[in-house]
Amino acid sequence: MRTEPGGCCCRRPVRANDCVANGEVRNGYVRSSAATAAAAASQIHHVTQNGGLYKRPFNEGFEETPMLVAVLTYVGYGVLTLFGYLRDFLRHWRIEKCHHATEREEQKDFVSLYQDFENFYTRNLYMRIRDNWNRPICSVPGARVDIMERQSHDYNWSFKYTGNVIKDVINMGSYNYLGFARNTGPCQEAAAKVLEEYGVGVCSTRQEIGNLDKHEELEKLVASFLGVEAAMTYGMGFATNSMNIPALVSKGCLILSDELNHASLVLGARLSGATIRVFKHNNMQSLEKLLKDAIVYGQPRTRRPWKKILILVEGIYSMEGSIVRLPEVIALKKKYKAYLYLDEAHSIGALGPTGRGVVDYFGLDPEDVDIMMGTFTKSFGASGGYIGGKKELIDYLRTHSHSAVYATSPSPPVVEQIVTSMKCIMGQDGTTLGKECIQQLAENVRYFRRRLKNMGFIIYGNEDSPVVPLMLYMPAKIGAFGREMLKRNIGVVVVGFPATPIIESRARFCLSAAHTKEMLDTALKEIDEVGDLLHLKYSRHRSVPLLDRPFDETTYEETED
Amino acid sequence: MATVAEQWVLVEMVQALYEAPAYHLILEGILILWIIRLLFSKTYKLQERSDLTVKEKEELIEEWQPEPLVPPVSKDHPALNYNIVSGPPSHNIVVNGKECINFASFNFLGLLDNPRLKAAALASLKKCGVGTCGPRGFYGTFDVHLDLEDRLAKFMKTEEAIIYSYGFATIASAIPAYSKRGDIVFVDKAACFAIQKGLQASRSDIKLFNHNDMDDLQRLLKEQEIEDQKNPRKARVTRRFIVVEGLYMNTGTICPLPELVKLKYRYKARIFLEESLSFGVLGEHGRGVTEHFGIDIDDIDLISANMENSLASIGGFCCGRSFVIDHQRLSGQGYCFSASLPPLLAAAAIEALNIMEENPGIFAVLKEKCKRIHKALQGISGLKVVGESISPAFHLQLEESTGCRERDVKLLQEIVTQCMDRGIALTLARYLEKEEKYLPPPSLVQP
């Protein structure tokens, strides 16, 4: 188990940071009038006193879209669609030059590979602002990054590299929560040594001859980090989900998955062949209703009882910045005897007083979560994924996981990077660097979110989540925001449809422990300027705590393959 | 005109009422009364909603017991205890403490411990660190990735290439990006597991043809043509694909590509070629099975391969015409929703490509060695060699099966253990017994 100075193994009282967090968070929560403040505050208290499940206030808010903004956004999309049809028409009649690639002459009488309408959005809306994505970089993705400059002379259909490099752009887009993306330092040196010794590739699967001693060492370390009995690691985070969920559930089982789950979870659930039902995002009443109905009514049509029920949730949802209501989910899971699969891709390392993820953040017992999954890409600066849990579970996965049988094992220098960074976070390398990074990240998050809220932007998500979505709504502003920020030497990520609902496009900031206060201040100043320039300060300080969102008694969606 | 018509209607109506026969009026009256009754009666409740009381529901919830999350695994399951390799998995390998010659890794060109690869990876590590901290769309695209894509496209003589960060995910993401529900895919029965998963994710109609049997495939295509003629409108929107491997992992044989291309043009189906084992092995310059047979690369719609065999790196790529490949940049799941390949692995792959381009002689050397080993193993009693003579990965199967798969597996495992004691590392071919559609007989794989 973890060796922590002065703390018991499993339950970690979060008192030390909590008091500070309480004070700052409540003071920093701006309200427009005293009445709404009292009402909202009492509602938040209501949440925290929910059976004493929460040890700290759970402040999550999703401000409503202002009506005028919503209307204008729809109008904007309408205009774009009309112009899209016009351009398609012109292209069809060869009035306008057609830039995109076409089918071979010999294959023109084959059934066409793409449906015309499928690509309508890509051709006419995405192409206009395509320069905000896939920006190539040529340095380590740390707090500052060098972006290769590219130009387009035909409205983003093709790019040319000018050869210039935009240096020292403040990087608010990479998932570098604890700042381990570095090209110097102990992690890099250890990885270099292992590279010299072991080489780069492995050329075999885990079950055949690809299981190096390094992998065994890593798995023991991961198990002790998470506080579980055993763990298993894989070469790719996406593949961890899509290859292991089918090994755990099959036809005749039920999967209850959150509305906003990541594509890898959805793919894994679909490939398993189980019945999938979706509950509203982070909504515990919806989940409870689905659980009750599932057990009482059994499988559809045959009425046989379900073999297993698996709840799929994520630690932090990367598009919303919300944190899962883990204490309530665990209480429900215990009451209805379901199994819990927690995907901590973004939350491992980034949440919790010791960086052990969302379980640590809520001060819960890691043994309550049946399957803890996570990735090493975000907080550890490497790549790959892991699954942790009881020994029987890991034994089963070692023999039956698709990845162990058919896919290559992780590369040795990458494994070494994970080992070194994990030891650093745990404090096992003898320094307090890990603890400092975690504290720095928490401070950065609080500061950044408070300042943005004060400026008047609409920010979604939980107060403690390092993922900060800033709402843009209108399609033109997506492109404008990305470009203006790059002009001011700040790299941001903007997201639109289909990753988000069509009118809720946003800019997403990923904070890092490597960001110093000066960098954050510079970034905030620029965001303020751009916000005034583009009229992005929509907030009317009427944030609605999540519990107030009306839960309508509609029936669940059921997807069966 | 209108008033006259109105008057006509009213007068006519009243007259009709008087003149109508009695039964007619009675029937109409009953109908009207019935409609009124239906309108005012209570709504029809669905049976299920009203049957169980709250107490009964709670009892059901109390009683329900789920299966355990995972079934217990017996201690002597053959795959439970992995072989632990200490040190680099190169030609001389230390397995479970024993030094062996490595006949079990897919290190075909021997590039795994090449110092040039290590130097290139080290340089990249010093410049960019280990991880990329983001997917390709969000600051995860490095100059190394763009370089590698260019180099691969030039090497394979295609327009464009796209890189994935994991070999398995390459073909498993490429197939569902093009083939959707309602499309038809003709695939070989011996296709590898990654292809099977890609097909499952695509939800298309799958038609399997016997391994390397072009007549069987033609039969299926003809049947499909007849179906098309019955329903031409549906046929016009159903895409057709043929998915084959260059060098099959499960049997070690090469696919008959010239006949496939002929069938492609005759029946208008697109070919997806999976070249994981044949890239860097077949062909004069290592360009794979298209070079081996001398076929124009534009005839193949998509070539997918992984860099984990010949290139001794990690990851995978797809190459082909821009028209086909560009689509994956927005709809390939393993590309858009996953972090990009660590730059040190990409740099190692570029260096491996350099080596392949500089010494085209290594492919001939590899073929020679394969032929020699193949011949030398022909005479062993009790085991038969399955696979082409120039294939670097082939299977050794039992000549006569003992009848039970488990016993076969145990016997082969014994052979493997004894070989390892004598300094040769072999491996049992691993399959997920319950998941594979067509389970190949148990064998030893010898790359």
Interface residues (C-beta under 8 A of the other chain):
Chain A: H100 A101 T102 E103 R104 E106 Q107 D109 F110 V111 S112 L113 Y114 Q115 T122 Y126 W133 N134 R135 P136 I137 C138 S139 V140 P141 G142 V145 I147 M148 N171 G173 S174 Y175 N176 F180 A181 R182 N183 C187 Q188 A191 A192 L195 E196 E197 Y198 G199 V200 G201 V202 C203 S204 T205 R206 Q207 E208 I209 G210 N211 L212 D213 E216 G235 M236 G237 F238 A239 S242 M243 P246 L248 H262 A263 S264 L267 R270 L271 K292 I295 V296 Y297 P305 W306 K307 K308 I309 Y336 K337 A338 Y339 D370 I371 T375 F376 T377 K378 F380 G381 A382 S383 E392 L393 D395 Y396 L397 R398 T399 H400 H402 S403 A404 V405 Y406 A407 T408 P410 S411 P412 P413 V414 Q417 G491 V493 D561
Chain B: E48 L52 K57 L60 I61 W64 Q65 P66 E67 L69 V70 P71 P72 V73 H77 A79 L80 Y82 N83 I84 V85 S86 G87 P88 P89 S90 I93 V95 N102 A104 S105 F106 N107 L112 D113 L117 K118 A121 L122 L125 K126 K127 C128 G129 V130 G131 T132 C133 G134 R136 G137 F138 Y139 G140 T141 F142 D143 H145 L146 S165 Y166 G167 F168 A169 A172 Y178 C192 F193 A194 K197 Q200 A201 R203 A235 R236 V237 T238 R239 R240 Y265 K268 A269 R270 D298 E308 N309 L311 A312 S313 I314 R321 S322 F323 V324 D326 H327 R329 L330 Q333 G334 C336 F337 S338 A339 L341 P342 L344 L345 A348 A425 T427 L428 R430 Y431 L432 E435 V445
